[in-house]
Structures are given as C-alpha cells and as structure tokens.
Amino acid sequence: MDNQPQFKFFIVDEDIFCANVYKQYLMNMNFTDITYYTNTRDCIDNLHQNPDIIFLYHNLEDINGFEVLKKIKQYNPDIYVIIISGGENTKTTVDALRFGAFDYVIKANDIYEKIGLIIEKIISVKEQLKTNYPGFIKRLLLIF
C-alpha cells in the first residue's frame, strides 16, 4: 500500500472509544487526514472541507443516520458514506444502500478488516472511474 491515494476521512460516532479505534486503524493504514465528530450537525457544517469518505454511525442520538446520509449526498453525491450500525437489521441495510451509502458495516470484532476491504473497494472504484472516464475527469478538473 505504498502508492495508495490519500483520502480525507470524517468519522461520526458518539462513542469516542470506537471512533478513536477506527482512527488508529486508519492511521495504521497510513491515512492521516481524519476528523472526528461526536454529532451529525458538526459533520454537516464541515462538508465544505470535502471529505472523501465518511464513516457514519447510524444510531446517533441527535438525528437519524439516514437523514444525515441524504444531506451528505445532496451536498456532494461523490462522497463515499459507510453506515456503521450496532446490530444487524435487513431493513436498515437496504435503506442505507437505497439512500446512497457505499457500504454498511456492523460494529463487531471483524469491523477493522471490513473497513480495510471497503477502502480497497473505494480505491478500486476510483481507479476504474479514472480508467473508464479519463476525459470526464479531466473536463471536471478544468471546471475548478
């Protein structure tokens, strides 16, 4: 993973211990741009920082995770949002994907391996987009 792209991460979870463990895991993968929020309002207020990937805990006290997911996707549909849930629920999984989440993970012992696999999947998707639509990416970059 020497030549891996760098991403800007947001972690949104009221459980500080879990958030710190995710952050440490990402740092072990050589990612450094990681911001942690204990509530969704701060996350939404800082979307102008253009995060690439947001790990969003679904069962936050201040607002339903899907409402936040919709707001993130309205702001920028290209942000990869991974919903994290405390338990397995088929309806929650389906809704997460329906509202635009890139993936859905359950807080369990293997969550770190899953986070690693999801990041690899995102890298792969981004590479494919670059390969299949190089002109589109160049035109997009010319706008800015």
N, C-alpha and C positions, 0 to 999 in steps of 0.2 A: 504493500500500500504506500510505497514511497512517492509515487507520482499522482496521488489522489487529488481531486479537486478540493478546495476549501469551501465549506458551507457556513452560513450564519444560522445558528440554531436558537430557537426560543423553546424553553421548557415551561409549561404552565401546569402547576400542580400545587395544591395547598399543603401537601405532605413534604416538608423541607428535607427530611431524611431521604425519601425516594428521589426527589429532584437532584440532590447532591450526588447520589449514587449514579444516576443517569449522566450527570455532568462529568463525573470522574471517568465513567466508562467511555464517553465521547472523547475526553482528553487522552485516555489511553489509546484511542484510535487516531491520535494526532490532530484532533479538531480543537481549535482554540477559541473561536468566536461563539460563545454560548451565553445566553442571557436567561435568567430565571425569573419567573413571575409567580406570585402566590395567588393571583386573581386574574380573571379574564379581562377586566377593564384595563389594567396596565398593559396587557398583551395587545389589545385592540388599539390603545392610544399610541403604541410604539410600532405599529405596522409600517410606518414611513421609513423605518430602519431597514426594510426589505429583507426579512428573514427568508432563507431558502426552505428551511424545514422547521415545522412546529410540532412538538410532542405535546398534545393537549389531553389532560386528564378529563374524562367525560363527566364525572360526578362532582363537579365543583359546587360549592355552596352558593356562590354569588349568581351564577347563571348556568343554564343548561349548555352542555358542551356543543350540542348541535346548533344552537343559536349563534355561538361564537364561530363555529365552523362556517356557517353561512356568511357571517360578516367578513371573515378572513377571505373566503372565496369571492365575495363581492368586491373586496378591496383589490385582490390580486389572485386570479384563478390559478396562477402558476406556482403558488406556494404549496409545498408538499406538507399536508397535515396528517399526522398519525394520531389517531384516537387511542388513548390508553384507558382501559376500564378495569374496575376492581373485580369483576366477575364475568363469566360467560353468559351472554344473552344474545340469541339469534336475531331478535328484532333490533337490538342496539347495533349489532354488526351490520345488518342490512341497511339500516338508516344511516350509519356512518358512511358507508360506501355510496349510498344514494345521494347524500348531501355533499359528496365530493372529497371525502377523506381518501388519501392514497392507500392507507392500510389501517388495521385495527389490531391492537395488541392487548393481552390481558396481563395484569400485574401477577406474575408468577415467577418461580425460580429461573425459568429459561428466558425471561424478558430481555436480558442483555444480548443473548445470541440472536434473538429475534430483531432487536434494534440494529445489530450489525448486519443482518441479512437484508433488512429494509433499506438501510443506507446503501448497500451494494446494489440493490434493485434500483434505487433512485439514480445512482451513478450510471448504471446501465441504460436506463430510460433516457437520461440526459445525453449520453453518448449517441444513442440511436437517433434522437431528435436532431443532433448536430450532423450526423452522417446522412440521414434521410432528407433533411430540410436545410442544407447549408445556406442556400440563397435566402431563405426565410429568416434565418438567424442573423445573417449579415444585414439584410434590409431592416430588421428590427433594431439592430445595434446602431444603424445610421440615423435612426429617429432620435436617439439620445445624445 
